[in-house]
Amino acid sequence: MSEVGKNIRLARERLGWTQEELARRMGYKSKSTVNKVEMGINDIPQNKILKYAQVLGVSPSHLMGWVSEETNKKNDHLVEVIAKLRTDSDFYDLVSMLAEIPAEQRASIASLVSALRAQK
């Protein structure tokens, strides 16, 4: 499996998508092309790297494996958060409310959340 193919598969799986779903979003007729790319059988033309990145919500550098592992972890976490925003309306509402609160008040909320997490 190629680095690009592995990164595409991981980003797709984090979004909870099947190969069929990614193929549909990429405009392919079947999952065959996505499967071959993920398995490293087919190389991706340069003009498709950007489209894969946009569809998957990651950077082209992430797909190519050009960014550090720490940056990849942060990006992976962002992909997970974005996926949750798309699928969990309560989470979306909470994040929307937080976005409207001034930064100095968000710090107090972060402290409260940290204390709640420590109580587990």
GROMACS elastic network, one bead per residue, 0.5 to 0.9 nm:
[ bonds ]
;  ai    aj funct       b0    kb
    1     4     6  0.83361   500
    1     5     6  0.63028   500
    1     6     6  0.63411   500
    1    37     6  0.87057   500
    1    38     6  0.67892   500
    1    41     6  0.78617   500
    2     5     6  0.50585   500
    2     6     6  0.60534   500
    2     7     6  0.85289   500
    2    37     6  0.82919   500
    2    38     6  0.73454   500
    2    39     6  0.68960   500
    2    41     6  0.84174   500
    2    43     6  0.87426   500
    3     6     6  0.51239   500
    3     7     6  0.61393   500
    3     8     6  0.86019   500
    3    38     6  0.88872   500
    3    40     6  0.81904   500
    3    63     6  0.77642   500
    3    64     6  0.68059   500
    3    65     6  0.65824   500
    4     7     6  0.51330   500
    4     8     6  0.61398   500
    4     9     6  0.86088   500
    4    37     6  0.80518   500
    4    38     6  0.74541   500
    4    40     6  0.79258   500
    4    43     6  0.87525   500
    4    44     6  0.84674   500
    4    62     6  0.86322   500
    4    63     6  0.53196   500
    4    64     6  0.52129   500
    4    65     6  0.69183   500
    5     8     6  0.51190   500
    5     9     6  0.61792   500
    5    10     6  0.86339   500
    5    34     6  0.87400   500
    5    35     6  0.87894   500
    5    36     6  0.84233   500
    5    37     6  0.54128   500
    5    39     6  0.60759   500
    5    40     6  0.57283   500
    5    43     6  0.86229   500
    5    44     6  0.88656   500
    5    63     6  0.80359   500
    5    64     6  0.89286   500
    6     9     6  0.51409   500
    6    10     6  0.61676   500
    6    11     6  0.86359   500
    6    37     6  0.88496   500
    6    38     6  0.58740   500
    6    39     6  0.75794   500
    6    40     6  0.82324   500
    6    63     6  0.84493   500
    7    10     6  0.50982   500
    7    11     6  0.61036   500
    7    12     6  0.84627   500
    7    38     6  0.81250   500
    7    62     6  0.74459   500
    7    63     6  0.53413   500
    7    64     6  0.76441   500
    7    65     6  0.75658   500
    8    11     6  0.52204   500
    8    12     6  0.60407   500
    8    13     6  0.85366   500
    8    34     6  0.88889   500
    8    37     6  0.83338   500
    8    38     6  0.64929   500
    8    52     6  0.77047   500
    8    53     6  0.83817   500
    8    56     6  0.78587   500
    8    63     6  0.63336   500
    9    12     6  0.50824   500
    9    13     6  0.60535   500
    9    14     6  0.85582   500
    9    19     6  0.84653   500
    9    34     6  0.88517   500
    9    35     6  0.89152   500
    9    38     6  0.59052   500
    9    39     6  0.89363   500
   10    13     6  0.51312   500
   10    14     6  0.61150   500
   10    15     6  0.86960   500
   10    76     6  0.88525   500
   11    14     6  0.51527   500
   11    15     6  0.64519   500
   11    16     6  0.88161   500
   11    17     6  0.89950   500
   11    56     6  0.63163   500
   11    57     6  0.82071   500
   11    58     6  0.77163   500
   11    63     6  0.86339   500
   11    76     6  0.74555   500
   11    79     6  0.74447   500
   12    15     6  0.52592   500
   12    16     6  0.64456   500
   12    17     6  0.54832   500
   12    18     6  0.72427   500
   12    19     6  0.77461   500
   12    22     6  0.71329   500
   12    56     6  0.65432   500
   13    17     6  0.57345   500
   13    18     6  0.72946   500
   13    19     6  0.89607   500
   14    17     6  0.76501   500
   14    76     6  0.79080   500
   14    79     6  0.69403   500
   14    80     6  0.60870   500
   14    83     6  0.76119   500
   15    56     6  0.77969   500
   15    79     6  0.70830   500
   15    80     6  0.67927   500
   15    82     6  0.83503   500
   15    83     6  0.54606   500
   15    84     6  0.85567   500
   16    83     6  0.79689   500
   17    20     6  0.78362   500
   17    21     6  0.57051   500
   17    22     6  0.65483   500
   18    21     6  0.51348   500
   18    22     6  0.64751   500
   18    23     6  0.85698   500
   18    31     6  0.87181   500
   19    22     6  0.51696   500
   19    23     6  0.60050   500
   19    24     6  0.85480   500
   19    30     6  0.86657   500
   19    31     6  0.54048   500
   19    32     6  0.83361   500
   19    34     6  0.62347   500
   19    35     6  0.68263   500
   20    23     6  0.50384   500
   20    24     6  0.61423   500
   20    25     6  0.86762   500
   20    28     6  0.89562   500
   20    30     6  0.65399   500
   20    32     6  0.85628   500
   20    34     6  0.81155   500
   21    24     6  0.51235   500
   21    25     6  0.62656   500
   21    26     6  0.85943   500
   21    31     6  0.80532   500
   22    25     6  0.50789   500
   22    26     6  0.60571   500
   22    27     6  0.85533   500
   22    28     6  0.85609   500
   22    31     6  0.77174   500
   22    34     6  0.73608   500
   22    52     6  0.87802   500
   22    55     6  0.79611   500
   22    56     6  0.82480   500
   23    26     6  0.50291   500
   23    27     6  0.61366   500
   23    29     6  0.70270   500
   23    30     6  0.61493   500
   23    31     6  0.52841   500
   23    32     6  0.82170   500
   23    33     6  0.74506   500
   23    34     6  0.60925   500
   24    27     6  0.50871   500
   24    28     6  0.56982   500
   24    29     6  0.69562   500
   24    30     6  0.74159   500
   24    31     6  0.80032   500
   25    28     6  0.76375   500
   25    55     6  0.68828   500
   26    34     6  0.89874   500
   26    48     6  0.89582   500
   26    51     6  0.73254   500
   26    52     6  0.70969   500
   26    55     6  0.71424   500
   27    30     6  0.88694   500
   28    31     6  0.72743   500
   28    32     6  0.86459   500
   28    33     6  0.72911   500
   28    34     6  0.83625   500
   29    32     6  0.84346   500
   29    33     6  0.86288   500
   30    33     6  0.69050   500
   30    34     6  0.81197   500
   31    34     6  0.52892   500
   31    35     6  0.60577   500
   31    36     6  0.86499   500
   32    35     6  0.50695   500
   32    36     6  0.61702   500
   32    37     6  0.86278   500
   33    36     6  0.51836   500
   33    37     6  0.61923   500
   33    38     6  0.86143   500
   33    42     6  0.78203   500
   34    37     6  0.51097   500
   34    38     6  0.60810   500
   34    39     6  0.85164   500
   34    42     6  0.89901   500
   35    38     6  0.51690   500
   35    39     6  0.60814   500
   35    40     6  0.85543   500
   35    41     6  0.84767   500
   35    42     6  0.89438   500
   36    39     6  0.51136   500
   36    40     6  0.60903   500
   36    42     6  0.53783   500
   36    43     6  0.84325   500
   37    40     6  0.51266   500
   37    41     6  0.59817   500
   37    43     6  0.62532   500
   37    44     6  0.67620   500
   38    41     6  0.76858   500
   38    42     6  0.82364   500
   39    42     6  0.77901   500
   40    43     6  0.66492   500
   44    47     6  0.81359   500
   44    48     6  0.62644   500
   44    49     6  0.66235   500
   45    48     6  0.54340   500
   45    49     6  0.68155   500
   46    49     6  0.53475   500
   46    50     6  0.74745   500
   47    50     6  0.62707   500
   47    51     6  0.72512   500
   48    51     6  0.50420   500
   48    52     6  0.60971   500
   48    53     6  0.85114   500
   49    52     6  0.52252   500
   49    53     6  0.61705   500
   49    54     6  0.86683   500
   49    60     6  0.62370   500
   49    63     6  0.76647   500
   49    64     6  0.83655   500
   50    53     6  0.50337   500
   50    54     6  0.61229   500
   50    55     6  0.85714   500
   50    59     6  0.78917   500
   50    60     6  0.58163   500
   51    54     6  0.50937   500
   51    55     6  0.60520   500
   51    56     6  0.84314   500
   51    60     6  0.87754   500
   52    55     6  0.51998   500
   52    56     6  0.59861   500
   52    57     6  0.83473   500
   52    58     6  0.83889   500
   52    60     6  0.79867   500
   52    63     6  0.83574   500
   53    56     6  0.51968   500
   53    57     6  0.58094   500
   53    59     6  0.53980   500
   53    60     6  0.53211   500
   53    61     6  0.87338   500
   53    62     6  0.81700   500
   53    63     6  0.68593   500
   54    57     6  0.51115   500
   54    58     6  0.64401   500
   54    59     6  0.73536   500
   54    60     6  0.82350   500
   55    58     6  0.80093   500
   56    59     6  0.86772   500
   56    79     6  0.82490   500
   57    78     6  0.89498   500
   57    79     6  0.66748   500
   57    82     6  0.84318   500
   58    61     6  0.82800   500
   58    62     6  0.63996   500
   58    63     6  0.73104   500
   58    75     6  0.70222   500
   58    76     6  0.82457   500
   58    78     6  0.88596   500
   58    79     6  0.73032   500
   59    62     6  0.50954   500
   59    63     6  0.66159   500
   59    64     6  0.87737   500
   59    75     6  0.84890   500
   60    63     6  0.51099   500
   60    64     6  0.61869   500
   60    65     6  0.85709   500
   60    66     6  0.86074   500
   61    64     6  0.50851   500
   61    65     6  0.60333   500
   61    66     6  0.50362   500
   61    67     6  0.59837   500
   62    65     6  0.51305   500
   62    66     6  0.61835   500
   62    67     6  0.59225   500
   62    68     6  0.87592   500
   62    71     6  0.84863   500
   62    72     6  0.64956   500
   62    75     6  0.79822   500
   63    66     6  0.77865   500
   64    67     6  0.81914   500
   65    68     6  0.78905   500
   65    69     6  0.87380   500
   65    72     6  0.83879   500
   67    70     6  0.82338   500
   67    71     6  0.62110   500
   67    72     6  0.65047   500
   68    71     6  0.51654   500
   68    72     6  0.61354   500
   68    73     6  0.86630   500
   69    73     6  0.61344   500
   69    74     6  0.86427   500
   70    73     6  0.50953   500
   70    74     6  0.63431   500
   70    75     6  0.86167   500
   71    74     6  0.50679   500
   71    75     6  0.60759   500
   71    76     6  0.84172   500
   72    76     6  0.58914   500
   72    77     6  0.84610   500
   73    77     6  0.60887   500
   73    78     6  0.85567   500
   74    77     6  0.50897   500
   74    78     6  0.62419   500
   74    79     6  0.87040   500
   75    79     6  0.62133   500
   75    80     6  0.86715   500
   76    79     6  0.50486   500
   76    80     6  0.63446   500
   76    81     6  0.87150   500
   77    80     6  0.50471   500
   77    81     6  0.62174   500
   77    82     6  0.85975   500
   78    82     6  0.60177   500
   78    83     6  0.84373   500
   79    82     6  0.50870   500
   79    83     6  0.60793   500
   79    84     6  0.85807   500
   80    83     6  0.50795   500
   80    84     6  0.62100   500
   80    85     6  0.86285   500
   81    84     6  0.50256   500
   81    85     6  0.61283   500
   81    86     6  0.86721   500
   82    86     6  0.63019   500
   82    87     6  0.87783   500
   83    86     6  0.51385   500
   83    87     6  0.63650   500
   83    88     6  0.85021   500
   84    87     6  0.51161   500
   84    88     6  0.55114   500
   84    89     6  0.85361   500
   84    91     6  0.71426   500
   84    92     6  0.78170   500
   85    88     6  0.56688   500
   85    89     6  0.69590   500
   85    90     6  0.86347   500
   85    91     6  0.61281   500
   85    93     6  0.87367   500
   85    95     6  0.82842   500
   86    89     6  0.74617   500
   86    92     6  0.74477   500
   87    91     6  0.85586   500
   87    92     6  0.83803   500
   88    91     6  0.53529   500
   88    92     6  0.62888   500
   88    93     6  0.87772   500
   89    93     6  0.60970   500
   89    94     6  0.85873   500
   90    93     6  0.51004   500
   90    94     6  0.62007   500
   90    95     6  0.86784   500
   91    94     6  0.51230   500
   91    95     6  0.62005   500
   91    96     6  0.85224   500
   92    95     6  0.52546   500
   92    96     6  0.60811   500
   92    97     6  0.86631   500
   93    96     6  0.50533   500
   93    97     6  0.62271   500
   93    98     6  0.86798   500
   94    97     6  0.51814   500
   94    98     6  0.62484   500
   94    99     6  0.86900   500
   95    98     6  0.50159   500
   95    99     6  0.61516   500
   95   100     6  0.88818   500
   96    99     6  0.51734   500
   96   100     6  0.67619   500
   97   100     6  0.54044   500
   97   101     6  0.68764   500
   98   101     6  0.53235   500
   98   102     6  0.84497   500
   98   106     6  0.70319   500
   98   109     6  0.88177   500
   99   102     6  0.79071   500
   99   103     6  0.87906   500
   99   106     6  0.86973   500
  101   104     6  0.83511   500
  101   105     6  0.64533   500
  101   106     6  0.63417   500
  102   105     6  0.54982   500
  102   106     6  0.63575   500
  103   107     6  0.65153   500
  104   107     6  0.54016   500
  104   108     6  0.71069   500
  105   108     6  0.52347   500
  105   109     6  0.65035   500
  105   110     6  0.87502   500
  106   110     6  0.60681   500
  106   111     6  0.86288   500
  107   110     6  0.50077   500
  107   111     6  0.63528   500
  107   112     6  0.87527   500
  108   111     6  0.51307   500
  108   112     6  0.63606   500
  108   113     6  0.87436   500
  109   113     6  0.61595   500
  109   114     6  0.85568   500
  110   113     6  0.50816   500
  110   114     6  0.61137   500
  110   115     6  0.86202   500
  111   114     6  0.50814   500
  111   115     6  0.62524   500
  111   116     6  0.86963   500
  112   115     6  0.51254   500
  112   116     6  0.62594   500
  112   117     6  0.86887   500
  113   116     6  0.50092   500
  113   117     6  0.61405   500
  113   118     6  0.86140   500
  114   117     6  0.51093   500
  114   118     6  0.62393   500
  114   119     6  0.88641   500
  115   118     6  0.51219   500
  115   119     6  0.65690   500
  116   119     6  0.52784   500
  116   120     6  0.72371   500
  117   120     6  0.57189   500
